[in-house]
Amino acid sequence: MTEYGRGSGSEPWHPDDPLYGDQGGWPGAYDPAVGGGEVGGDASWETYGGGAPQAGPQQQNYQGYYQEPQTGGWDATGRYEPQNPYDTGTYDTGSYGTGSYGSTGYDTTGYDAGGYGHDPYAGQPGAPGQAQPHPPQHQQQRHPDPYRQAQAQAEAQAQAQTRAQAPGRPAPAPVRDAGPDPETGWDPGPDQGESDFFARRDDDDDDDYDDGGHTGRRNGRNGEPKRKRGALGCLMLALVLVGGVTAAGIYGYGVYQDRFGPAPDFSGEGTGRVQVEIPQGATASDIGNLLKEAGVVKSHDAFVDAASADDDAARSIQPGVYSLRLQMSAESALAMLTDPAALNVLTLPEGWRATRIYAAIDEKLGEPEGTTQQVAENADLGLPDWAGDDIEGFLFPARYDVGVDTTPEDLLTAMVDRAEQEFTDIDLEAQAQEIGRTPREILTIASLIQAEAQEPQDFGRVSRVIYNRLEQDMKLEFDSTLNYAMGRSTLDVSIEDTQFDSPYNTYVEFGLPPGPIDNPGHQAIEAALNPTEGNWLYFVTVSEGDTRFTDSYDEHQQNVEEFNQAQQEGDG
């Protein structure tokens, strides 16, 4: 038990207790009059000074609470009886009464210049000064602050009014002050005790009765049975759980498909038509992206997988514009890219004449016959100055992409540009100057080589025959030049044909023809610049793959006879 008579056990307390949290007065205070120790220390109350309590009106202690000092004593039965419960000491300019015993222990607020007041229990039976126990706790009286009591009542009424105004809720029972306990004399106030405890129960428990006033069923705010509300909550929870599991399953399946499943792909050969241009140097991954963007395949990965499964086919894909279908399987798209028929290009072989190229462009673009030739004669195609406005020889043999909006002028310009790029790459003008020829003469010689040579190994030899004849001032006597002049292509040349009047007829004219007779390729141009060493003056192709070169006229005539015999046998 403490020196104020209150034990340290589980005893009820109240936040308004003036000694709660500040027990023992001002710890460490020193009373010079007494010369004793600290207030609130281990010493007993009696060590802080004597003096009788002074009676007077009810005073306020130093913590702002009204305290009723007890000035009675202990009776013969051991019960403490206050003599004057409202006599708490005199308040003057010099003191706050004396130490008084209230509901929470001694009132240590009394202080004046002389020290603390006298113990009101001194000299009485059972007084603290006589080593008797303090009054029992059930005899202590508590008088709360009237201001705080009124404030608590106002707050309680406001809360009750708020609950009463809520829709679908009955008004709570009014809070009543039950008054002091008849046995102990303690008044809990309107904001304490059982009424306040039950007034503060959970909102969901406000309606414990159904509409008929019968107990046993707890209804909700709108009259709905709480059992139904609970079932609805369980149903909603189940739906949420099922939805979550479904979403997780869908997400997990998507992750699995992305990481381990096959790439998304269409099936079948597709429908419709779409053109896709494959650029030079495109990889399988690049092609896959192009096809996906064009709507040909469903995914980039599907095409890459198909290309990986057939690496040889994938490597054979050539650059160009392809005519494909929409929504094709990746395997079908790969097969179509390796089919030359699907490649929407115009391929020019080496040795084609300009007139033949014009006809091919008209056919490819669906233009009327003669459209491209008219464009070639009138359009500015970017020919070099040494071309002499002659497009022959400048339509370089290669493959050209053909799109939906491609025009004849587009193709002719692309061919001329490609030829000039070739001439630049081999430095045609400089090399021609080194051997004493003009670029146009080299291009003309290359066109003759392209027309006469049959096999790759024959290109240099044919070039040497041309140079040897030109050096010896011999007529070339090439059937190819005569056929060009006559606008035909045949191996059957008669004596009468050799008399055809044309500057391109080398049976009649000396030297080179006025210009190229076709459009030579790279190998023929290289052969024109670098003829093979030899003394050949004659050559004739007896049969396919059998071209015979000689410097003897008699030997040449024998080779011609064999050629004629082969031609007759072929006709028979």
ABEGO torsion letter per residue (X at the ends): XBAAGBBABBBBBBAABAABGABGEBBGBBBAAAGBBBBGBABBAAAAEBEBBBBEBBBBBAAGBBBBBBABBBBAAGBBBBABAABAEBBBAABBEBBBBBAAEBBAABBBAAEBBBBAABGBBGBAAAGBBBBBAAABBBBBBAAAAAAAAAAAAAAAAAAAABBGBBBBBBBBBAEBBAAAGBBAEAABEAAAAAAABBAAAABABBAAGBBGBBBBAAGBBAAAAAAAAAAAAAAAAAAAAAAAAAAAAAAAAAAABBBBBBBEAEBEBBBBBBBBGBBAAAAAAAAAAAGABABAAAAAAAAAABAAAAAABBBEBBBBBBGBBAAAAAAAAABAAABBBBBBBBGBBAAAAAAAAAAAAGBBBGAAAAAAAABBAGBBAAAGGBABGABBBBBBBBBAABBAAAAAAAAAAAAAAAAAAAGAAAAAAAAGBBAAAAAAAAAAAAAABABAAAAAAAAAAAAAAAAAGBBAGBAAAAAAAAGBBBABBBAAAAABBBAABAAABBEBBABBABBBBAAAAAAAABBBBEABABBBBABBGBBBBBABAAAAAAAAAAAAAAAAAAAX
